[in-house]
Structures are given as structure tokens and as C-alpha cells.
Amino acid sequence: MQNPSSPPTAPGPDERPPAEVTGDDTPTVVVLGGTGCIGRHVCATFARHGYRVVTVARRPAPRVTPHPHRSLDLSTARPAVLRALFADARADAVVNATDMAGATDTTGAADGGEARAAELLDANEGLARRLVDALSGAERAPRLVHIGTIHEYGPGDSGVPLHEDVEPAPVNAYARAKLAGSRTVLDAARSGAVSAVVLRVVNTCGPYPTPAGFAGKLLPTLRAAAAAGEPPTITVGGAMRDWIDVRDIAEAAVLAARRPVSGHAFNIGSGVCVSMRELVGHALTAAGLPDSGVRESTGQLRGLGADWIQADIGRARALLGWSPLVPLEQSLRDMWDAGETSR
């Protein structure tokens, strides 16, 4: 289902005009986690908008992102190392697209005990703190775009879209760790120490999804069923969720890097809530598979979020000039056509 306020003939992600690039030098973006499920799309979108892209991750992935690469363990990199990296790249923007410590994996993040909670907190808030330290001491201070999650708000109220002014009340280790990272960035930006924004994204779909998320778990199930010529057996809960294509997130990151909006958090979603059964139905249609094997659970299924999640995206529309353009059906078709998860 497409956001009802979007034009019925909105251009696809590769048809949108590039943002205007000013100045004599080609601007540079450094994408932390640039080989991941969101990072690869962030890299491609910045490149299409005229930026020089530098990826940072433990290992290069030239098949994924054919850009200059810096191999670095971001879980331990000191502020001085990060500052030198950004200075060497002459970065105009830094995008933190990491999902440190595999945080979206519900098998360990939601209830992994005190040790797992400490690991997540150090990986997410620790990196954010070191980024702030690196950027606040830099002669050339790039804009930081930090990608957070809608789960930072906690459950919210059923039927009420989540607005950025909602007081966060996360209920699991993953969401608390992500919130700590986002708050570190926002506090530094609001104090004037850095120029930075936070994008709180809803559930993601589109080409090359993370295998830790629902879409990334669904894709191999559909592939196996198609290969066997049998309908897949899929159990869904009664949750209603907001979904956003990864390429729409990437477009939001470009705008957030360029607009004078430091110190703000922005919800990035479709602004539309759909049932898990509807989502699976669109994915089955994309795969050419019947829905005869879909079952609805009467119990509580495991997940990171609340049973009803919908983002209020009015602030992103107003201050970034951003709107989601990729309909859910197209996003799932493109996920099927790509055929692979992000790793």
C-alpha cells in the first residue's frame, strides 16, 4: 500500500532528480557501515547525487559498493582515528548506517540478558560518543547523519502515529541501546558541539534486506518454496507495522546531510500501517506463490516492536522536503528480484 498522500505516478528511486551540488569541489560522504543493508543504498544514492563516497567497515565488499574503502573495526576505533579518517577523506558528511553488534536480531537483542544489553549499549552509544568526540575536535566539521530506529519510542498507543515529540520509553535492550546512541548525537548537536541529525526509521524492506529482520527471514523462505514448487508455510501475528523501502531512507539521508536542520530527529516511514498478513501477501504475489500456507497465530510472536506502529512523518516532509516514493508492493517485488539478503 502506498502512502495515500503520495502522487499516484511518483517517480521510482532511480528517476528522482539529483540534489544540486554547489561549490567547486565534489562533496564527499563517509558512510560507516557502507556495506550493510542500509549503507549500500546510502552509498548508491549519495553517488547518484554527485558525491564522492568512502565506505567504512571491517571488510571491503567491492561487489556491493564499488567505492573507495577504509577497513576499520568501528567497535573499537578511537576518536583520533576517526577524526583522521574524516580529515583525510575531506568529508562533508558522515552517515552512521551501522547496526552495531547485530542489534536487529531479535534472537539476542530483545532479551539476551545483562551481558547482551551491555554489549549493545557499548556498540551503539559507545560509537556515537566516539563520533561526537571525533567531530567536535575536527577543523573541518562534517554533518553527521545518525540512523536510529522507531523502536526508540517504545510501544506508544495503538491507533496513534508516533511523533518526534513523544517521550521515548523503550522496553528492550536493543531499543534502549539505540536510544542512547541517538540521544548522544542529539545532545551534542543541540549544544552546538557538532552538526548532526537523527533519522528514526521504521521496519525496512527492499532489495538486499538484513537477514536479521522479518523481510530478510521471509525472502529465503519464499526462495526455498519457489524452488520446491510448493506453497510456503508462514505464521504471522496480528501486528500492524509501518514499512519503508531502504532507498527512501537513503534519499532522506542525502537531504538530512544538506539541509540546515541540526539538532532534529526525524521519523522516516511510509506513514501507513499495514498488517503482517498484507505484507506477506504482497511478498507472495511478487514471488508468484499462493497464500494457502499463511497462518495467523493466536499467541504472541516474538519481535522488537509494539503490535501497532505507524510513524508521523510530517516533520520530515516540512523540514527536509522528503516523502516516501517507493510503494510497498514495488519494494517487495524489487526484494524478490534482487534475490539475496545483505549478507
C-alpha positions as CSV (number, residue, x, y, z in Angstrom):
1,M,0.0,0.0,0.0
2,Q,1.4,3.4,-0.9
3,N,1.1,6.4,1.3
4,P,-2.2,7.9,0.2
5,S,-0.8,11.4,0.1
6,S,2.0,10.4,-2.4
7,P,1.3,11.1,-6.1
8,P,-0.1,8.0,-7.9
9,T,2.6,8.3,-10.6
10,A,5.5,9.1,-8.3
11,P,8.9,8.5,-9.9
12,G,11.0,5.5,-8.9
13,P,14.1,5.8,-6.8
14,D,16.4,6.0,-9.8
15,E,14.3,8.6,-11.6
16,R,14.4,11.3,-9.0
17,P,16.5,14.4,-10.0
18,P,19.8,14.7,-8.1
19,A,20.1,17.4,-5.5
20,E,22.0,20.5,-6.5
21,V,25.7,20.3,-5.7
22,T,27.3,23.7,-5.1
23,G,30.9,24.8,-4.9
24,D,33.9,23.9,-7.0
25,D,34.9,20.7,-5.2
26,T,33.0,17.5,-5.4
27,P,31.5,16.9,-1.9
28,T,32.4,13.7,0.0
29,V,30.4,11.5,2.2
30,V,31.9,8.8,4.5
31,V,29.4,6.0,5.1
32,L,30.0,4.0,8.3
33,G,28.6,0.5,7.7
34,G,28.6,1.2,4.0
35,T,28.5,-2.4,3.0
36,G,25.3,-3.2,5.0
37,C,21.7,-3.4,4.2
38,I,21.0,0.3,4.5
39,G,24.6,1.5,4.0
40,R,24.9,0.1,0.4
41,H,21.8,2.1,-0.6
42,V,23.0,5.2,1.1
43,C,26.3,4.9,-0.8
44,A,24.5,4.5,-4.2
45,T,22.1,7.4,-3.6
46,F,24.8,9.8,-2.5
47,A,26.9,8.8,-5.6
48,R,23.9,9.5,-7.8
49,H,23.6,12.9,-6.2
50,G,27.1,13.8,-7.2
51,Y,29.0,12.9,-4.1
52,R,32.3,11.1,-3.8
53,V,31.7,8.1,-1.5
54,V,34.0,6.5,1.0
55,T,32.8,3.3,2.8
56,V,34.0,2.2,6.2
57,A,33.5,-1.3,7.5
58,R,35.6,-4.2,8.8
59,R,36.0,-5.6,5.3
60,P,35.5,-4.2,1.8
61,A,32.7,-5.5,-0.4
62,P,33.5,-4.3,-4.0
63,R,30.6,-6.3,-5.4
64,V,28.3,-4.3,-3.2
65,T,29.8,-0.9,-3.1
66,P,32.5,0.0,-5.7
67,H,33.8,3.0,-3.8
68,P,37.0,3.8,-2.0
69,H,37.0,1.8,1.2
70,R,38.6,2.1,4.6
71,S,38.8,-1.1,6.6
72,L,38.2,-0.3,10.3
73,D,36.7,-2.0,13.3
74,L,34.2,0.7,14.3
75,S,33.5,-1.0,17.7
76,T,37.0,-0.1,18.9
77,A,38.1,2.8,16.7
78,R,39.3,5.8,18.9
79,P,38.1,9.3,18.3
80,A,41.5,10.4,17.0
81,V,41.5,7.6,14.4
82,L,38.0,8.6,13.2
83,R,39.0,12.3,13.1
84,A,42.0,11.5,11.0
85,L,39.9,9.3,8.7
86,F,37.3,12.1,8.1
87,A,40.1,14.7,7.6
88,D,41.9,12.5,5.1
89,A,38.7,11.9,3.2
90,R,37.8,15.7,3.4
91,A,34.4,14.6,4.4
92,D,31.4,17.0,4.1
93,A,29.0,14.5,5.6
94,V,29.3,11.3,7.7
95,V,26.4,8.8,7.8
96,N,26.3,6.3,10.6
97,A,24.5,3.4,8.9
98,T,25.9,0.7,11.3
99,D,23.8,-1.8,13.1
100,M,26.3,-2.5,15.7
101,A,26.5,-5.9,17.3
102,G,23.8,-7.3,15.0
103,A,21.3,-5.3,17.0
104,T,18.2,-6.0,14.9
105,D,18.5,-9.7,15.5
106,T,15.6,-10.5,17.9
107,T,17.2,-13.8,18.9
108,G,19.7,-11.9,21.0
109,A,18.8,-8.3,21.3
110,A,15.4,-8.2,23.0
111,D,16.2,-10.4,26.0
112,G,19.8,-11.5,25.8
113,G,20.5,-10.8,29.5
114,E,22.7,-8.3,31.1
115,A,25.8,-9.2,29.1
116,R,24.0,-8.7,25.8
117,A,22.5,-5.5,26.9
118,A,25.9,-4.1,27.9
119,E,27.3,-5.2,24.5
120,L,24.6,-3.4,22.6
121,L,24.9,-0.3,24.7
122,D,28.6,-0.1,24.2
123,A,28.4,-0.8,20.5
124,N,25.7,1.8,19.8
125,E,26.1,4.6,22.4
126,G,29.8,4.0,22.5
127,L,30.3,4.5,18.8
128,A,28.0,7.6,18.9
129,R,30.1,9.1,21.7
130,R,33.3,8.5,19.9
131,L,31.9,10.0,16.7
132,V,30.9,13.1,18.6
133,D,34.3,13.4,20.2
134,A,35.9,13.0,16.7
135,L,33.8,15.6,15.0
136,S,33.7,18.1,17.8
137,G,37.5,18.3,17.6
138,A,37.8,18.5,13.8
139,E,39.0,21.5,11.9
140,R,36.7,20.6,9.0
141,A,33.4,19.6,10.7
142,P,31.1,17.4,8.5
143,R,27.4,17.0,9.1
144,L,26.6,13.7,10.9
145,V,23.5,11.8,9.9
146,H,22.9,9.1,12.5
147,I,20.4,6.4,11.6
148,G,18.3,5.3,14.6
149,T,15.1,3.4,14.9
150,I,11.4,4.0,15.5
151,H,11.6,1.4,18.4
152,E,13.4,4.1,20.5
153,Y,10.0,5.5,21.4
154,G,8.7,2.2,22.9
155,P,5.2,0.8,22.3
156,G,3.2,4.0,22.1
157,D,-0.6,4.0,21.8
158,S,-2.5,1.8,19.3
159,G,-4.0,3.9,16.6
160,V,-1.8,7.0,17.3
161,P,1.1,7.7,15.0
162,L,4.4,8.2,16.7
163,H,5.6,11.8,16.6
164,E,9.1,13.0,17.4
165,D,7.8,14.9,20.5
166,V,6.8,11.6,22.1
167,E,8.8,10.9,25.3
168,P,10.8,7.8,24.5
169,A,10.2,4.7,26.7
170,P,12.0,1.8,25.1
171,V,11.2,-1.6,26.5
172,N,14.1,-3.9,25.4
173,A,17.9,-3.8,25.3
174,Y,18.0,-3.1,21.6
175,A,15.8,-0.1,21.7
176,R,17.4,1.3,24.8
177,A,20.9,1.0,23.2
178,K,19.7,2.7,20.0
179,L,18.1,5.5,22.0
180,A,21.3,6.0,24.0
181,G,23.2,6.5,20.7
182,S,20.6,8.9,19.3
183,R,20.5,10.9,22.5
184,T,24.3,11.3,22.5
185,V,24.2,12.7,19.0
186,L,21.2,15.0,19.6
187,D,22.6,16.3,22.8
188,A,25.9,17.2,21.2
189,A,24.1,18.8,18.2
190,R,21.8,20.9,20.4
191,S,24.7,22.1,22.5
192,G,26.5,23.3,19.3
193,A,29.3,20.8,19.6
194,V,28.5,19.1,16.3
195,S,26.2,19.5,13.3
196,A,24.0,16.4,13.4
197,V,20.6,14.9,12.9
198,V,19.0,11.6,13.7
199,L,16.7,9.6,11.4
200,R,14.4,7.2,13.2
201,V,13.5,4.6,10.6
202,V,10.6,2.1,10.8
203,N,10.7,-1.5,9.6
204,T,12.7,-1.8,6.4
205,C,12.2,-3.7,3.2
206,G,13.5,-3.5,-0.4
207,P,16.5,-5.1,-2.2
208,Y,19.1,-6.9,0.0
209,P,17.3,-6.9,3.4
210,T,19.2,-7.7,6.5
211,P,18.8,-11.4,7.4
212,A,18.2,-10.4,11.0
213,G,14.9,-8.7,10.1
214,F,11.5,-10.1,9.1
215,A,11.8,-9.3,5.4
216,G,15.3,-10.9,5.4
217,K,14.0,-14.0,7.0
218,L,11.0,-14.1,4.7
219,L,13.0,-13.9,1.5
220,P,14.9,-17.3,1.8
221,T,11.6,-18.9,2.9
222,L,10.0,-17.8,-0.4
223,R,13.0,-18.8,-2.4
224,A,13.0,-22.3,-1.0
225,A,9.3,-22.7,-1.6
226,A,9.6,-21.5,-5.2
227,A,12.4,-23.9,-5.8
228,A,10.4,-26.8,-4.4
229,G,7.2,-25.8,-6.2
230,E,5.2,-25.8,-3.0
231,P,3.4,-23.0,-1.1
232,P,5.4,-21.9,1.9
233,T,4.2,-22.3,5.5
234,I,4.3,-18.9,7.1
235,T,2.9,-17.9,10.5
236,V,2.1,-14.2,11.1
237,G,0.9,-12.4,14.1
238,G,-1.8,-9.7,14.3
239,A,0.7,-6.8,14.4
240,M,0.3,-3.7,12.3
241,R,3.5,-2.1,11.2
242,D,4.9,0.8,9.1
243,W,7.3,-0.3,6.4
244,I,9.8,1.8,4.4
245,D,12.0,1.0,1.4
246,V,15.7,1.2,2.1
247,R,16.1,3.5,-1.0
248,D,13.7,6.0,0.6
249,I,15.8,6.0,3.7
250,A,18.9,6.7,1.6
251,E,17.1,9.7,0.0
252,A,16.3,11.0,3.4
253,A,19.9,10.7,4.4
254,V,21.0,12.9,1.5
255,L,18.5,15.6,2.4
256,A,19.5,15.4,6.1
257,A,23.1,15.9,5.1
258,R,22.3,19.1,3.1
259,R,19.5,20.9,5.0
260,P,20.2,23.4,7.9
261,V,18.3,21.2,10.4
262,S,21.0,20.3,13.0
263,G,19.6,19.0,16.3
264,H,16.5,17.5,15.0
265,A,15.2,13.9,15.0
266,F,13.1,12.8,12.0
267,N,10.8,9.9,11.7
268,I,11.3,8.1,8.4
269,G,8.5,5.8,7.4
270,S,5.6,5.4,4.9
271,G,3.1,6.9,7.3
272,V,0.9,3.9,6.6
273,C,0.2,1.0,8.9
274,V,-0.3,-2.5,7.3
275,S,-0.9,-5.9,8.7
276,M,1.7,-8.6,8.7
277,R,-0.6,-10.7,6.6
278,E,-0.9,-8.0,4.0
279,L,2.9,-7.6,3.9
280,V,3.4,-11.3,3.4
281,G,0.6,-11.4,0.8
282,H,2.4,-8.7,-1.3
283,A,5.7,-10.7,-1.0
284,L,3.9,-13.9,-2.1
285,T,2.5,-12.1,-5.1
286,A,5.9,-10.8,-6.0
287,A,7.2,-14.4,-5.8
288,G,4.3,-15.9,-7.8
289,L,3.4,-18.1,-4.9
290,P,-0.1,-18.9,-3.4
291,D,-1.0,-17.8,0.1
292,S,-2.6,-21.1,1.1
293,G,0.2,-21.7,3.6
294,V,-0.2,-18.5,5.6
295,R,-1.5,-18.9,9.1
296,E,-2.3,-16.4,11.7
297,S,-1.0,-17.0,15.2
298,T,-3.4,-16.7,18.2
299,G,-0.4,-16.2,20.5
300,Q,2.3,-13.6,20.9
301,L,5.0,-13.7,18.3
302,R,8.5,-12.5,19.1
303,G,9.5,-9.1,17.8
304,L,11.3,-5.9,18.8
305,G,8.4,-3.5,18.3
306,A,4.8,-2.9,19.5
307,D,1.8,-4.5,18.0
308,W,0.8,-1.2,16.3
309,I,3.5,1.1,14.8
310,Q,3.0,4.0,12.4
311,A,5.3,6.9,12.1
312,D,4.1,10.5,11.9
313,I,6.4,11.8,9.1
314,G,5.1,15.4,9.0
315,R,8.4,16.9,10.3
316,A,10.5,15.1,7.6
317,R,8.1,16.5,5.0
318,A,8.2,20.0,6.3
319,L,11.9,20.4,7.2
320,L,13.7,18.0,4.9
321,G,11.3,18.2,1.9
322,W,11.3,14.4,2.0
323,S,8.4,12.0,1.1
324,P,8.4,8.2,0.6
325,L,8.2,7.3,-3.1
326,V,8.6,3.5,-3.3
327,P,5.2,1.7,-2.8
328,L,5.3,-1.4,-0.6
329,E,4.4,-3.7,-3.5
330,Q,7.3,-2.4,-5.6
331,S,9.7,-2.6,-2.7
332,L,8.8,-6.3,-2.2
333,R,9.0,-7.0,-5.9
334,D,12.5,-5.5,-6.0
335,M,13.5,-7.5,-3.0
336,W,12.3,-10.7,-4.7
337,D,14.1,-9.8,-8.0
338,A,17.4,-9.0,-6.2
339,G,17.1,-12.4,-4.7
340,E,19.6,-12.1,-1.8
341,T,19.9,-10.7,1.7
342,S,22.6,-8.2,2.6
343,R,24.9,-10.9,3.8
